[in-house]
Amino acid sequence: MLFEELPPFDLRGWPAEAIADPYPVYLRYRARSPVHHVPGLPGEPDTYYVFGYDEVVQVLTSPRFGRSADAANTEPPVASSACPTAPRPADRHETLRTMLRNWLVFLDPPRHTTLRTLLSKEFTPRIVLGLRERMQEIARELLAEMRRKEVVDLVAEFTAPFPVMVICELLGVERRHCDWLRELSVQLQEASTSRAGSGTDGLVRADAAARQLVEFFRDHARRRHGGDAEDLVSLLVRAGEQGEPLTDDEIAATCVHLLTAGHETTTHALAKSALALLDRPDTLAELCTAEQLLPGAVQELVRFDPPVQAVSRWAYQEEALGGHRIRRGAKIVLMLGSANRDACHFPHPDVLDVHRPPDRHLGFGLGIHFCLGAALARTEVETGLAALLEFLPGASPTGPGVRYTDDLVFHGPAELWLDTGARPGNRAGVPLGVRSNSVRPDVTGGARPSG
């Protein structure tokens, strides 16, 4: 029997129910086309979507692939001052373009090596451990506010403000700026080419947000000169004063990067973890009585449903990948969410198992671009979940339930409405469609029990 031909894969244009659960779609492509070729339109590069674990690891760890579209299309390959792969704003959005050019995630060696080495000196476990107590205090404050209400949007009330407040602590920014910084960070994300509705208007808003953010953090860095504070910005400023190659503009861009990359990913990781545990009351009950399982559970939750589903690379040299001959200049989109469900590497990958032995999942990337803030992110999710374990057993879905962002790359709920149980006699909620005995819609045309 001949297989039905797979349609060209695309990160955009997904229906809401498929965005909420993209894994059946990934499975179809991974099983039949682990490296899926989509020819480019005239004047555009070919794109290869990579769904298999081994193939994703190959690209993430090979110097033949990098972050710079310019380097991939320049003779000879140049990887010293890479421009961002996505988005690639027009020249008129100069602030946005310049800022992104200084983001660690969009750099290749040797500039990437220099900046990451410097940041690694300052972004130490000591700083992360020093923040844990403040994380716990922030989580308790947010939890106390939620308990005063009958119905809450968990995203708006907890999973979104929590990481922004933590990042402000890390950067030495006063809490009164948190809401404003998060609003600008959300506007900045409109530059993402994966976000539905992004386009000229989105780039205009993103460029305006970039101007305000760069100005704010440039001024913040200048005021740290000559001081003795111990926040990350102060440490970076002192490193620059001691001869390290880091200007105030680069510090400002790094601050914006930490704010943007750190808040949305942690927001989604926490919200999706809450969803997964609400869907599995036995696992939720176990974690409530055995919090020593939390560190491993966080790793498993990120593997099971990572907040970043895809990252991109460019082919710097011709390379064989999954039976394809990848030409130089081709774009490679690595489907991390799919690789983390590859049964060839993870037994029973669609099962959330908080006892699963630690393994090399790809939720934080791999290779030279492994997430610099992974330790901070894991600590935030662990701390946030520890607080939510006091709340989730008494909560139930209600009202609008869950609505995902219209974005397959930065992936997670935009809203998650819960009845807090603050008033008696009102425990009935509207099912989220992800309860433990539910059947999720399968976008391939059938239905499957939730894992």
Buried (B, 14 or more C-beta within 10 A) or exposed (E): EEEEEEEEBEBBEBEEBBBBBBBBBBBBBBEEBBBBBBEEEEEEBBBBBBBBBEBBBBBBEBEBBBBBBBBBBEEEBBBEBBBBBBBBBEEEBEBBBBBBBBBBBBBBBEBBEBBBEBBEEBBBEEBBEEBBEBBBEBBEEBBEEBBEEEBBBBBEBBBBBBBBBBBBBBBBBEEEBBEEBBEBBBBBBBBBBBBBEBEEEBBBBBBBBBBBBBEBBBEBBEBBEEEEEEBBBBBBBBBBEEEBEBEBBBBBBBBBBBBBBBBBBBBBBBBBBBBBBBBBBEBBEBBEEEEEBBEBBBBBBBBBBBBBBBBBBBBBBEBEBBEBEBEBBBBBBBBBBBBBBBEEBBEEBBEBBBEBEEEEBBBBBBEBBEBBBBBBBBBBBBBBBBBBBEBBBEBBBBEEBBBBBBBBBBBBBBBBBBBBBBEEEBEEBBEBBBBEEEEBBBBEEEEBEBB
